Amino acid sequence: MKVGIVGATGQVGGVMRSVLAERKFPVTQLRLFASARSAGRTLPWGDGEVVVEDAHTADYSGLDIVLFSAGKYASKELAPKVAAAGAVVTDLTYGAENVRFPAPSVFARPIAFNVLPLAGSFVDDGSGETDEEQKLRNESRKILEIPDLPVASTCVRVPVFTGHSLQVYARFARELTPERAKEILAEAPGVVLEDVPTPLLAAGRDPTYVGRIRRDETVEHGLAFFCSSDNLRKGAALNAVQIAELIAAE
């Protein structure tokens, strides 16, 4: 097959050439395309070399397949032209942005395949915070019984079925190594250590999964870690039942 690579001088384009060779793809002719400034240089292929052509002025007729990794603007301009010349276009650069999403009605932006740095509603106090971010700070102070605990956060919505996750950067009054933190957390009720905690792992389960424990070098006695839990259970229903159990026990 007659194959072209647009964006051939980039990192992905180089790997495309390697993979075509490794997998013994039936290439009878390989043509390479890149920006005007790269045109004229040669790249190795098989026992020889291929001259790079200017992607914007080249004639693509006769090619069977053209692989694109040229950036979204070049792809938007060139992919239709290449397809019209008769080639099958495989484009890595379009991505979700060529998907047409309906106007958001529940969230501020589309949530599918997305991450929204806005959870909750903005608080009308000029802080720029949302009520979820303020709640995170206030509840942390209440649980730890440190009324002036400094807490900074950005609450983010991600398209998972269930689960809350936190990336925590904590500063302690004295030295606490990651190893000692793991020992303490391993004995903590309701906590399970996990190399890579995720909301998918926590879904339908009671514990809070904690991992990626490491030093935070930006502060003295700092640690960073990530945790995930099922917010419908530990964040709400399980907590309520556990409180009821304590009341019943008394």
C-alpha positions, 0 to 999 in steps of 0.5 A, spaced: 500 500 500 502 507 498 502 510 505 503 517 507 505 520 514 503 528 515 507 530 521 513 525 519 518 529 523 515 530 529 515 525 535 509 521 533 511 521 526 517 518 527 514 512 532 509 511 526 515 510 521 518 505 526 511 501 528 510 500 520 516 497 519 516 493 526 509 490 524 511 489 517 506 493 514 505 492 506 508 499 504 510 499 497 511 506 497 512 511 503 511 519 502 513 523 508 510 530 509 511 536 514 511 543 515 515 547 509 521 548 514 522 541 514 521 540 507 527 537 503 530 533 509 531 526 509 528 521 514 530 513 514 526 508 511 528 501 510 535 501 506 534 508 504 531 515 505 525 518 504 525 526 502 520 530 506 515 534 502 511 540 504 505 538 507 501 544 504 503 544 497 504 536 496 499 532 491 496 527 495 493 523 489 495 516 489 496 514 496 492 509 499 492 511 507 495 517 510 496 517 517 496 524 520 499 527 527 500 534 525 496 538 530 489 540 530 490 546 525 494 543 520 489 537 520 483 541 519 486 544 513 489 538 510 485 532 512 479 534 507 484 535 502 487 528 502 481 525 503 478 528 497 484 526 493 482 518 494 486 516 501 483 513 507 485 518 513 487 516 520 487 522 524 490 522 531 489 530 532 482 531 531 480 528 538 473 529 542 473 537 539 470 534 533 465 531 536 459 536 537 456 536 544 449 539 546 449 545 550 450 544 557 444 544 561 446 541 568 453 543 569 457 549 566 461 546 561 460 539 557 461 533 562 462 527 557 470 526 556 471 532 560 474 535 567 470 541 570 474 545 575 467 548 578 463 544 583 458 547 586 456 554 586 460 560 587 459 564 593 457 571 593 463 574 598 468 576 592 472 570 594 472 566 587 470 560 591 465 555 590 460 552 596 464 546 595 471 549 596 468 552 602 465 546 605 471 542 604 475 547 608 470 548 614 469 540 614 476 539 615 477 544 620 471 541 624 474 534 623 481 535 625 479 540 631 483 546 628 479 552 627 484 556 623 487 550 619 489 553 612 486 549 607 486 551 599 482 547 594 479 547 587 473 542 587 473 539 580 467 534 577 470 528 573 465 524 569 465 518 574 459 514 576 460 515 583 466 517 588 470 522 591 477 523 590 482 528 594 489 530 592 492 532 599 498 536 600 499 536 608 504 540 612 505 537 619 508 540 626 514 535 626 517 530 621 513 525 618 516 520 613 512 517 608 514 510 611 511 512 618 505 515 614 504 508 611 504 505 618 499 509 621 494 509 615 495 501 615 492 501 622 487 506 621 480 504 621 476 505 615 483 506 611 486 501 606 493 503 603 493 502 595 498 504 590 494 507 585 487 509 589 481 510 584 474 512 585 472 506 580 476 501 586 472 505 591 465 504 588 461 500 592 466 499 598 466 502 605 474 504 606 477 510 603 483 508 599 489 512 600 496 512 596 501 515 592 504 517 599 510 522 598 514 528 600 511 535 599 518 538 598 515 545 597 514 546 605 517 543 611 515 537 614 510 536 608 507 530 605 502 529 599 497 523 598 491 521 594 485 518 596 478 515 593 472 513 597 465 512 595 461 518 597 454 515 597 457 510 602 462 513 606 461 520 604 453 519 606 449 513 608 455 509 611 457 515 616 449 515 618 449 508 620 455 508 623 453 514 627 447 511 629 451 504 631 455 509 636 448 512 639 445 505 640 451 502 643 451 508 648 
